[in-house]
Amino acid sequence: MTMRRLRRLLIHLEQFTMNKTPHLYEEVMSMEVEGFDDDLLCSVFDYLVGRESKAKA
């Protein structure tokens, strides 16, 4: 993962709200073209969404 992509992902995670979930998903899944496995990226997305939900609780 490039630093630019990681930085963008972290920015989106910080700005995360329920209506931004699709955008976060698109950002994570866009890394598939860089050679990351689809199953891994789905797991990363699930993890990020789960961690954000716990942080808001």
mmCIF file as gemmi writes it, N, C-alpha and C atoms, coordinates in Angstrom:
data_model
loop_
_atom_site.group_PDB
_atom_site.id
_atom_site.type_symbol
_atom_site.label_atom_id
_atom_site.label_alt_id
_atom_site.label_comp_id
_atom_site.label_asym_id
_atom_site.label_entity_id
_atom_site.label_seq_id
_atom_site.pdbx_PDB_ins_code
_atom_site.Cartn_x
_atom_site.Cartn_y
_atom_site.Cartn_z
_atom_site.occupancy
_atom_site.B_iso_or_equiv
_atom_site.pdbx_formal_charge
_atom_site.auth_seq_id
_atom_site.auth_asym_id
_atom_site.pdbx_PDB_model_num
ATOM 1 N N . MET Axp A 1 ? 0.852 -1.166 0 1 0 ? 1 A 1
ATOM 2 C CA . MET Axp A 1 ? 0 0 0 1 0 ? 1 A 1
ATOM 3 C C . MET Axp A 1 ? 0.9 1.231 0 1 0 ? 1 A 1
ATOM 4 N N . THR Axp A 2 ? 0.611 2.119 -0.9 1 0 ? 2 A 1
ATOM 5 C CA . THR Axp A 2 ? 1.422 3.324 -0.972 1 0 ? 2 A 1
ATOM 6 C C . THR Axp A 2 ? 1.048 4.272 0.169 1 0 ? 2 A 1
ATOM 7 N N . MET Axp A 3 ? 1.951 5.131 0.52 1 0 ? 3 A 1
ATOM 8 C CA . MET Axp A 3 ? 1.685 6.095 1.597 1 0 ? 3 A 1
ATOM 9 C C . MET Axp A 3 ? 0.525 7.012 1.232 1 0 ? 3 A 1
ATOM 10 N N . ARG Axp A 4 ? 0.447 7.379 -0.031 1 0 ? 4 A 1
ATOM 11 C CA . ARG Axp A 4 ? -0.64 8.255 -0.48 1 0 ? 4 A 1
ATOM 12 C C . ARG Axp A 4 ? -1.987 7.585 -0.269 1 0 ? 4 A 1
ATOM 13 N N . ARG Axp A 5 ? -2.075 6.32 -0.654 1 0 ? 5 A 1
ATOM 14 C CA . ARG Axp A 5 ? -3.321 5.563 -0.472 1 0 ? 5 A 1
ATOM 15 C C . ARG Axp A 5 ? -3.642 5.394 1.007 1 0 ? 5 A 1
ATOM 16 N N . LEU Axp A 6 ? -2.643 5.088 1.788 1 0 ? 6 A 1
ATOM 17 C CA . LEU Axp A 6 ? -2.854 4.905 3.218 1 0 ? 6 A 1
ATOM 18 C C . LEU Axp A 6 ? -3.333 6.208 3.852 1 0 ? 6 A 1
ATOM 19 N N . ARG Axp A 7 ? -2.725 7.302 3.487 1 0 ? 7 A 1
ATOM 20 C CA . ARG Axp A 7 ? -3.125 8.609 4.013 1 0 ? 7 A 1
ATOM 21 C C . ARG Axp A 7 ? -4.568 8.922 3.631 1 0 ? 7 A 1
ATOM 22 N N . ARG Axp A 8 ? -4.927 8.675 2.377 1 0 ? 8 A 1
ATOM 23 C CA . ARG Axp A 8 ? -6.301 8.921 1.929 1 0 ? 8 A 1
ATOM 24 C C . ARG Axp A 8 ? -7.288 8.046 2.687 1 0 ? 8 A 1
ATOM 25 N N . LEU Axp A 9 ? -6.919 6.794 2.895 1 0 ? 9 A 1
ATOM 26 C CA . LEU Axp A 9 ? -7.784 5.874 3.623 1 0 ? 9 A 1
ATOM 27 C C . LEU Axp A 9 ? -7.982 6.341 5.063 1 0 ? 9 A 1
ATOM 28 N N . LEU Axp A 10 ? -6.913 6.792 5.697 1 0 ? 10 A 1
ATOM 29 C CA . LEU Axp A 10 ? -7.018 7.275 7.071 1 0 ? 10 A 1
ATOM 30 C C . LEU Axp A 10 ? -7.864 8.543 7.161 1 0 ? 10 A 1
ATOM 31 N N . ILE Axp A 11 ? -7.729 9.414 6.195 1 0 ? 11 A 1
ATOM 32 C CA . ILE Axp A 11 ? -8.557 10.622 6.168 1 0 ? 11 A 1
ATOM 33 C C . ILE Axp A 11 ? -10.024 10.246 6.054 1 0 ? 11 A 1
ATOM 34 N N . HIS Axp A 12 ? -10.325 9.313 5.175 1 0 ? 12 A 1
ATOM 35 C CA . HIS Axp A 12 ? -11.711 8.883 5.016 1 0 ? 12 A 1
ATOM 36 C C . HIS Axp A 12 ? -12.225 8.194 6.272 1 0 ? 12 A 1
ATOM 37 N N . LEU Axp A 13 ? -11.382 7.449 6.925 1 0 ? 13 A 1
ATOM 38 C CA . LEU Axp A 13 ? -11.791 6.789 8.161 1 0 ? 13 A 1
ATOM 39 C C . LEU Axp A 13 ? -12.108 7.82 9.238 1 0 ? 13 A 1
ATOM 40 N N . GLU Axp A 14 ? -11.302 8.857 9.338 1 0 ? 14 A 1
ATOM 41 C CA . GLU Axp A 14 ? -11.547 9.914 10.317 1 0 ? 14 A 1
ATOM 42 C C . GLU Axp A 14 ? -12.858 10.633 10.036 1 0 ? 14 A 1
ATOM 43 N N . GLN Axp A 15 ? -13.21 10.79 8.79 1 0 ? 15 A 1
ATOM 44 C CA . GLN Axp A 15 ? -14.425 11.498 8.406 1 0 ? 15 A 1
ATOM 45 C C . GLN Axp A 15 ? -15.623 10.556 8.301 1 0 ? 15 A 1
ATOM 46 N N . PHE Axp A 16 ? -15.439 9.34 8.741 1 0 ? 16 A 1
ATOM 47 C CA . PHE Axp A 16 ? -16.433 8.29 8.569 1 0 ? 16 A 1
ATOM 48 C C . PHE Axp A 16 ? -17.759 8.617 9.254 1 0 ? 16 A 1
ATOM 49 N N . THR Axp A 17 ? -18.823 8.47 8.493 1 0 ? 17 A 1
ATOM 50 C CA . THR Axp A 17 ? -20.183 8.492 9.009 1 0 ? 17 A 1
ATOM 51 C C . THR Axp A 17 ? -20.937 7.443 8.223 1 0 ? 17 A 1
ATOM 52 N N . MET Axp A 18 ? -22.14 7.126 8.656 1 0 ? 18 A 1
ATOM 53 C CA . MET Axp A 18 ? -22.901 6.072 7.99 1 0 ? 18 A 1
ATOM 54 C C . MET Axp A 18 ? -23.106 6.363 6.5 1 0 ? 18 A 1
ATOM 55 N N . ASN Axp A 19 ? -23.297 7.606 6.133 1 0 ? 19 A 1
ATOM 56 C CA . ASN Axp A 19 ? -23.518 7.922 4.722 1 0 ? 19 A 1
ATOM 57 C C . ASN Axp A 19 ? -22.238 7.904 3.898 1 0 ? 19 A 1
ATOM 58 N N . LYS Axp A 20 ? -21.077 7.76 4.539 1 0 ? 20 A 1
ATOM 59 C CA . LYS Axp A 20 ? -19.82 7.712 3.793 1 0 ? 20 A 1
ATOM 60 C C . LYS Axp A 20 ? -19.292 6.293 3.639 1 0 ? 20 A 1
ATOM 61 N N . THR Axp A 21 ? -20.037 5.311 4.135 1 0 ? 21 A 1
ATOM 62 C CA . THR Axp A 21 ? -19.603 3.921 4.03 1 0 ? 21 A 1
ATOM 63 C C . THR Axp A 21 ? -19.317 3.518 2.587 1 0 ? 21 A 1
ATOM 64 N N . PRO Axp A 22 ? -20.19 3.843 1.627 1 0 ? 22 A 1
ATOM 65 C CA . PRO Axp A 22 ? -19.887 3.452 0.239 1 0 ? 22 A 1
ATOM 66 C C . PRO Axp A 22 ? -18.574 4.038 -0.274 1 0 ? 22 A 1
ATOM 67 N N . HIS Axp A 23 ? -18.261 5.258 0.11 1 0 ? 23 A 1
ATOM 68 C CA . HIS Axp A 23 ? -17.011 5.881 -0.346 1 0 ? 23 A 1
ATOM 69 C C . HIS Axp A 23 ? -15.803 5.161 0.254 1 0 ? 23 A 1
ATOM 70 N N . LEU Axp A 24 ? -15.894 4.811 1.533 1 0 ? 24 A 1
ATOM 71 C CA . LEU Axp A 24 ? -14.815 4.062 2.175 1 0 ? 24 A 1
ATOM 72 C C . LEU Axp A 24 ? -14.634 2.719 1.487 1 0 ? 24 A 1
ATOM 73 N N . TYR Axp A 25 ? -15.743 2.067 1.174 1 0 ? 25 A 1
ATOM 74 C CA . TYR Axp A 25 ? -15.686 0.779 0.481 1 0 ? 25 A 1
ATOM 75 C C . TYR Axp A 25 ? -14.98 0.93 -0.865 1 0 ? 25 A 1
ATOM 76 N N . GLU Axp A 26 ? -15.336 1.954 -1.616 1 0 ? 26 A 1
ATOM 77 C CA . GLU Axp A 26 ? -14.7 2.191 -2.916 1 0 ? 26 A 1
ATOM 78 C C . GLU Axp A 26 ? -13.203 2.419 -2.765 1 0 ? 26 A 1
ATOM 79 N N . GLU Axp A 27 ? -12.803 3.167 -1.757 1 0 ? 27 A 1
ATOM 80 C CA . GLU Axp A 27 ? -11.38 3.434 -1.535 1 0 ? 27 A 1
ATOM 81 C C . GLU Axp A 27 ? -10.622 2.146 -1.227 1 0 ? 27 A 1
ATOM 82 N N . VAL Axp A 28 ? -11.194 1.33 -0.346 1 0 ? 28 A 1
ATOM 83 C CA . VAL Axp A 28 ? -10.527 0.074 0.014 1 0 ? 28 A 1
ATOM 84 C C . VAL Axp A 28 ? -10.468 -0.851 -1.193 1 0 ? 28 A 1
ATOM 85 N N . MET Axp A 29 ? -11.589 -1.015 -1.879 1 0 ? 29 A 1
ATOM 86 C CA . MET Axp A 29 ? -11.643 -1.961 -2.987 1 0 ? 29 A 1
ATOM 87 C C . MET Axp A 29 ? -10.843 -1.487 -4.197 1 0 ? 29 A 1
ATOM 88 N N . SER Axp A 30 ? -10.563 -0.202 -4.299 1 0 ? 30 A 1
ATOM 89 C CA . SER Axp A 30 ? -9.756 0.294 -5.418 1 0 ? 30 A 1
ATOM 90 C C . SER Axp A 30 ? -8.328 -0.233 -5.347 1 0 ? 30 A 1
ATOM 91 N N . MET Axp A 31 ? -7.93 -0.714 -4.194 1 0 ? 31 A 1
ATOM 92 C CA . MET Axp A 31 ? -6.578 -1.252 -4.037 1 0 ? 31 A 1
ATOM 93 C C . MET Axp A 31 ? -6.44 -2.63 -4.664 1 0 ? 31 A 1
ATOM 94 N N . GLU Axp A 32 ? -7.552 -3.221 -5.083 1 0 ? 32 A 1
ATOM 95 C CA . GLU Axp A 32 ? -7.501 -4.531 -5.729 1 0 ? 32 A 1
ATOM 96 C C . GLU Axp A 32 ? -6.677 -4.468 -7.013 1 0 ? 32 A 1
ATOM 97 N N . VAL Axp A 33 ? -6.757 -3.364 -7.726 1 0 ? 33 A 1
ATOM 98 C CA . VAL Axp A 33 ? -5.998 -3.229 -8.965 1 0 ? 33 A 1
ATOM 99 C C . VAL Axp A 33 ? -4.5 -3.157 -8.707 1 0 ? 33 A 1
ATOM 100 N N . GLU Axp A 34 ? -4.118 -2.886 -7.462 1 0 ? 34 A 1
ATOM 101 C CA . GLU Axp A 34 ? -2.699 -2.836 -7.112 1 0 ? 34 A 1
ATOM 102 C C . GLU Axp A 34 ? -2.171 -4.2 -6.694 1 0 ? 34 A 1
ATOM 103 N N . GLY Axp A 35 ? -3.007 -5.239 -6.831 1 0 ? 35 A 1
ATOM 104 C CA . GLY Axp A 35 ? -2.545 -6.586 -6.543 1 0 ? 35 A 1
ATOM 105 C C . GLY Axp A 35 ? -2.993 -7.161 -5.219 1 0 ? 35 A 1
ATOM 106 N N . PHE Axp A 36 ? -3.785 -6.422 -4.462 1 0 ? 36 A 1
ATOM 107 C CA . PHE Axp A 36 ? -4.289 -6.957 -3.203 1 0 ? 36 A 1
ATOM 108 C C . PHE Axp A 36 ? -5.461 -7.892 -3.485 1 0 ? 36 A 1
ATOM 109 N N . ASP Axp A 37 ? -5.547 -8.965 -2.722 1 0 ? 37 A 1
ATOM 110 C CA . ASP Axp A 37 ? -6.59 -9.966 -2.874 1 0 ? 37 A 1
ATOM 111 C C . ASP Axp A 37 ? -7.949 -9.403 -2.455 1 0 ? 37 A 1
ATOM 112 N N . ASP Axp A 38 ? -8.996 -9.744 -3.206 1 0 ? 38 A 1
ATOM 113 C CA . ASP Axp A 38 ? -10.349 -9.276 -2.936 1 0 ? 38 A 1
ATOM 114 C C . ASP Axp A 38 ? -10.815 -9.674 -1.534 1 0 ? 38 A 1
ATOM 115 N N . ASP Axp A 39 ? -10.552 -10.913 -1.128 1 0 ? 39 A 1
ATOM 116 C CA . ASP Axp A 39 ? -10.965 -11.371 0.205 1 0 ? 39 A 1
ATOM 117 C C . ASP Axp A 39 ? -10.27 -10.574 1.305 1 0 ? 39 A 1
ATOM 118 N N . LEU Axp A 40 ? -9 -10.284 1.112 1 0 ? 40 A 1
ATOM 119 C CA . LEU Axp A 40 ? -8.258 -9.489 2.091 1 0 ? 40 A 1
ATOM 120 C C . LEU Axp A 40 ? -8.851 -8.087 2.201 1 0 ? 40 A 1
ATOM 121 N N . LEU Axp A 41 ? -9.157 -7.474 1.067 1 0 ? 41 A 1
ATOM 122 C CA . LEU Axp A 41 ? -9.705 -6.123 1.081 1 0 ? 41 A 1
ATOM 123 C C . LEU Axp A 41 ? -11.082 -6.082 1.733 1 0 ? 41 A 1
ATOM 124 N N . CYS Axp A 42 ? -11.89 -7.104 1.503 1 0 ? 42 A 1
ATOM 125 C CA . CYS Axp A 42 ? -13.199 -7.177 2.167 1 0 ? 42 A 1
ATOM 126 C C . CYS Axp A 42 ? -13.019 -7.288 3.676 1 0 ? 42 A 1
ATOM 127 N N . SER Axp A 43 ? -12.044 -8.064 4.09 1 0 ? 43 A 1
ATOM 128 C CA . SER Axp A 43 ? -11.759 -8.2 5.522 1 0 ? 43 A 1
ATOM 129 C C . SER Axp A 43 ? -11.287 -6.873 6.116 1 0 ? 43 A 1
ATOM 130 N N . VAL Axp A 44 ? -10.451 -6.15 5.375 1 0 ? 44 A 1
ATOM 131 C CA . VAL Axp A 44 ? -9.976 -4.84 5.83 1 0 ? 44 A 1
ATOM 132 C C . VAL Axp A 44 ? -11.153 -3.886 5.987 1 0 ? 44 A 1
ATOM 133 N N . PHE Axp A 45 ? -12.037 -3.863 4.998 1 0 ? 45 A 1
ATOM 134 C CA . PHE Axp A 45 ? -13.204 -2.987 5.074 1 0 ? 45 A 1
ATOM 135 C C . PHE Axp A 45 ? -14.072 -3.34 6.281 1 0 ? 45 A 1
ATOM 136 N N . ASP Axp A 46 ? -14.353 -4.63 6.472 1 0 ? 46 A 1
ATOM 137 C CA . ASP Axp A 46 ? -15.158 -5.067 7.619 1 0 ? 46 A 1
ATOM 138 C C . ASP Axp A 46 ? -14.508 -4.656 8.931 1 0 ? 46 A 1
ATOM 139 N N . TYR Axp A 47 ? -13.199 -4.8 9.004 1 0 ? 47 A 1
ATOM 140 C CA . TYR Axp A 47 ? -12.463 -4.42 10.212 1 0 ? 47 A 1
ATOM 141 C C . TYR Axp A 47 ? -12.598 -2.919 10.474 1 0 ? 47 A 1
ATOM 142 N N . LEU Axp A 48 ? -12.392 -2.113 9.447 1 0 ? 48 A 1
ATOM 143 C CA . LEU Axp A 48 ? -12.474 -0.663 9.612 1 0 ? 48 A 1
ATOM 144 C C . LEU Axp A 48 ? -13.866 -0.227 10.041 1 0 ? 48 A 1
ATOM 145 N N . VAL Axp A 49 ? -14.88 -0.792 9.423 1 0 ? 49 A 1
ATOM 146 C CA . VAL Axp A 49 ? -16.251 -0.439 9.788 1 0 ? 49 A 1
ATOM 147 C C . VAL Axp A 49 ? -16.541 -0.885 11.22 1 0 ? 49 A 1
ATOM 148 N N . GLY Axp A 50 ? -16.092 -2.078 11.589 1 0 ? 50 A 1
ATOM 149 C CA . GLY Axp A 50 ? -16.308 -2.579 12.942 1 0 ? 50 A 1
ATOM 150 C C . GLY Axp A 50 ? -15.611 -1.738 13.991 1 0 ? 50 A 1
ATOM 151 N N . ARG Axp A 51 ? -14.388 -1.339 13.722 1 0 ? 51 A 1
ATOM 152 C CA . ARG Axp A 51 ? -13.63 -0.515 14.676 1 0 ? 51 A 1
ATOM 153 C C . ARG Axp A 51 ? -14.283 0.858 14.831 1 0 ? 51 A 1
ATOM 154 N N . GLU Axp A 52 ? -14.777 1.414 13.751 1 0 ? 52 A 1
ATOM 155 C CA . GLU Axp A 52 ? -15.427 2.718 13.821 1 0 ? 52 A 1
ATOM 156 C C . GLU Axp A 52 ? -16.719 2.621 14.621 1 0 ? 52 A 1
ATOM 157 N N . SER Axp A 53 ? -17.462 1.544 14.441 1 0 ? 53 A 1
ATOM 158 C CA . SER Axp A 53 ? -18.703 1.36 15.194 1 0 ? 53 A 1
ATOM 159 C C . SER Axp A 53 ? -18.415 1.258 16.684 1 0 ? 53 A 1
ATOM 160 N N . LYS Axp A 54 ? -17.361 0.55 17.061 1 0 ? 54 A 1
ATOM 161 C CA . LYS Axp A 54 ? -16.99 0.421 18.473 1 0 ? 54 A 1
ATOM 162 C C . LYS Axp A 54 ? -16.549 1.765 19.041 1 0 ? 54 A 1
ATOM 163 N N . ALA Axp A 55 ? -15.861 2.549 18.236 1 0 ? 55 A 1
ATOM 164 C CA . ALA Axp A 55 ? -15.376 3.848 18.703 1 0 ? 55 A 1
ATOM 165 C C . ALA Axp A 55 ? -16.535 4.807 18.969 1 0 ? 55 A 1
ATOM 166 N N . LYS Axp A 56 ? -17.606 4.682 18.202 1 0 ? 56 A 1
ATOM 167 C CA . LYS Axp A 56 ? -18.756 5.564 18.381 1 0 ? 56 A 1
ATOM 168 C C . LYS Axp A 56 ? -19.656 5.111 19.519 1 0 ? 56 A 1
ATOM 169 N N . ALA Axp A 57 ? -19.52 3.859 19.961 1 0 ? 57 A 1
ATOM 170 C CA . ALA Axp A 57 ? -20.4 3.323 21.021 1 0 ? 57 A 1
ATOM 171 C C . ALA Axp A 57 ? -20.06 3.888 22.376 1 0 ? 57 A 1
